[in-house]
Amino acid sequence: MSTVHATAIAKWRSGQWRGVLLFGASGSGKSDLALRAIQHGWRLVSDDYSLVWRSGDGLWVKAPDAIENRIDARGLGILAEPAICFAQALLAVKCETGSVERLPDPEVVQVDGVTIPCVRLRPSEASALAKLERALSTRALGGPARSAY
């Protein structure tokens, strides 16, 4: 098991929690995006730091005990937030503060020896959550990764 600097959230799909790791520097919007996702039916796994481990071909994620059930809401402080115990991480998101390429080539990251799809998003954009939902449905769950054009 190793520790990564990432917030983890998950959505219930097809009978299990499908997790997403949100990577980015401090202040890049990881927790902000997680809070918006939670408002739309997602669940917190871990905020800011996550424990990851490989099991078979999958990557799993959970919160370190010290920060379990908590989220840092900038401007409000550390808040209690009920979290799920663990989830399979199927997608990585690199939270960007600058511009994001409009039509990027597919990208992957390797975490604890497991390769997972990766997308880059600006959490501050109003459409960030909608893009996250679509990336989970397409890139992570085997749907078409390219546009319809």
C-alpha positions as CSV (number, residue, x, y, z in Angstrom):
1,M,0.0,0.0,0.0
2,S,1.3,3.4,-0.8
3,T,0.2,7.0,-0.3
4,V,-0.6,9.4,-3.2
5,H,-1.3,13.1,-3.0
6,A,-4.8,12.9,-4.5
7,T,-8.5,13.3,-3.5
8,A,-10.6,10.2,-4.2
9,I,-14.3,10.2,-5.0
10,A,-16.6,7.5,-6.2
11,K,-20.0,7.0,-8.0
12,W,-22.2,4.0,-7.7
13,R,-22.4,2.4,-11.1
14,S,-23.1,-1.2,-12.3
15,G,-23.3,-2.5,-8.8
16,Q,-20.1,-1.1,-7.3
17,W,-18.3,2.1,-6.3
18,R,-16.4,3.4,-9.3
19,G,-13.5,5.6,-8.1
20,V,-11.7,8.6,-9.5
21,L,-8.4,10.0,-8.2
22,L,-8.1,13.8,-8.5
23,F,-4.4,14.8,-8.7
24,G,-3.1,18.3,-8.5
25,A,-1.1,20.8,-6.6
26,S,-2.4,22.4,-3.4
27,G,-5.1,25.0,-4.5
28,S,-5.7,23.4,-7.9
29,G,-9.4,22.6,-7.1
30,K,-9.3,18.9,-6.1
31,S,-11.5,19.4,-3.0
32,D,-13.7,21.9,-4.7
33,L,-14.5,19.5,-7.5
34,A,-15.0,16.7,-5.0
35,L,-17.5,18.9,-3.1
36,R,-19.5,19.7,-6.2
37,A,-19.5,16.0,-7.1
38,I,-20.8,15.1,-3.6
39,Q,-23.7,17.5,-4.2
40,H,-24.6,15.4,-7.3
41,G,-24.6,11.9,-5.8
42,W,-20.9,11.1,-5.6
43,R,-19.3,10.0,-2.3
44,L,-16.0,11.0,-0.7
45,V,-13.4,8.3,-0.3
46,S,-10.5,10.5,0.8
47,D,-9.5,14.1,0.6
48,D,-6.0,15.3,-0.3
49,Y,-4.1,12.1,0.5
50,S,-5.2,8.6,-0.4
51,L,-3.9,5.1,0.3
52,V,-3.8,3.0,-2.9
53,W,-3.0,-0.7,-3.5
54,R,-3.1,-3.2,-6.3
55,S,-5.3,-6.2,-6.1
56,G,-5.2,-8.4,-9.1
57,D,-5.4,-6.1,-12.1
58,G,-7.3,-3.4,-10.2
59,L,-6.3,-0.3,-8.2
60,W,-8.1,0.3,-4.9
61,V,-8.2,3.4,-2.8
62,K,-9.1,4.4,0.8
63,A,-8.5,7.2,3.2
64,P,-5.7,7.2,5.8
65,D,-7.3,6.8,9.3
66,A,-6.2,10.3,10.4
67,I,-8.3,12.0,7.7
68,E,-11.2,9.6,7.2
69,N,-14.6,11.2,6.9
70,R,-13.2,14.7,6.5
71,I,-12.9,17.2,3.6
72,D,-11.0,20.5,3.5
73,A,-13.4,23.2,2.2
74,R,-11.2,26.2,1.5
75,G,-12.7,29.2,3.3
76,L,-14.7,27.0,5.7
77,G,-12.1,24.7,7.1
78,I,-12.1,21.0,7.7
79,L,-15.6,19.6,7.5
80,A,-17.1,16.2,8.5
81,E,-18.1,14.3,5.4
82,P,-19.4,10.7,5.5
83,A,-17.1,8.7,3.3
84,I,-17.2,5.2,1.8
85,C,-14.5,2.8,3.1
86,F,-12.9,2.1,-0.3
87,A,-13.5,2.0,-4.0
88,Q,-11.8,0.7,-7.2
89,A,-10.0,3.6,-8.9
90,L,-10.8,3.5,-12.6
91,L,-9.8,7.0,-13.7
92,A,-7.3,9.6,-12.9
93,V,-7.9,13.4,-13.3
94,K,-5.1,15.9,-13.4
95,C,-6.5,19.1,-12.1
96,E,-5.1,22.0,-14.1
97,T,-5.2,25.7,-13.3
98,G,-4.1,26.8,-16.8
99,S,-5.6,25.9,-20.2
100,V,-6.5,22.4,-21.1
101,E,-6.0,21.0,-24.6
102,R,-9.2,20.9,-26.6
103,L,-8.7,17.6,-28.3
104,P,-6.1,15.7,-26.4
105,D,-4.7,12.3,-27.2
106,P,-5.7,9.6,-24.8
107,E,-3.5,9.6,-21.7
108,V,-2.8,7.0,-19.0
109,V,-1.0,7.1,-15.6
110,Q,0.5,4.3,-13.6
111,V,-0.4,4.2,-9.9
112,D,1.1,1.4,-7.7
113,G,1.8,-0.6,-10.9
114,V,-1.7,-0.3,-12.4
115,T,-2.3,1.7,-15.5
116,I,-5.5,3.7,-15.6
117,P,-6.9,6.2,-18.0
118,C,-6.3,9.9,-17.2
119,V,-7.9,13.2,-18.3
120,R,-7.0,16.8,-17.6
121,L,-9.7,19.1,-16.3
122,R,-9.9,22.7,-14.9
123,P,-12.0,22.2,-11.8
124,S,-12.9,25.9,-11.8
125,E,-14.9,25.5,-15.1
126,A,-18.6,25.2,-14.7
127,S,-18.6,22.1,-16.9
128,A,-15.9,20.3,-14.9
129,L,-18.3,17.9,-13.2
130,A,-20.1,17.1,-16.4
131,K,-16.8,16.3,-18.1
132,L,-15.8,14.2,-15.1
133,E,-19.0,12.2,-15.4
134,R,-18.5,11.6,-19.1
135,A,-14.8,10.7,-18.7
136,L,-15.9,8.0,-16.1
137,S,-18.5,6.7,-18.5
138,T,-16.3,6.6,-21.5
139,R,-12.6,6.4,-20.7
140,A,-12.8,4.3,-17.6
141,L,-15.8,2.1,-18.3
142,G,-14.9,1.1,-21.8
143,G,-17.1,3.5,-23.8
144,P,-15.8,5.4,-26.9
145,A,-12.9,7.7,-25.9
146,R,-13.2,9.9,-29.0
147,S,-15.8,12.4,-30.1
148,A,-18.6,11.6,-32.6
149,Y,-17.0,13.8,-35.3
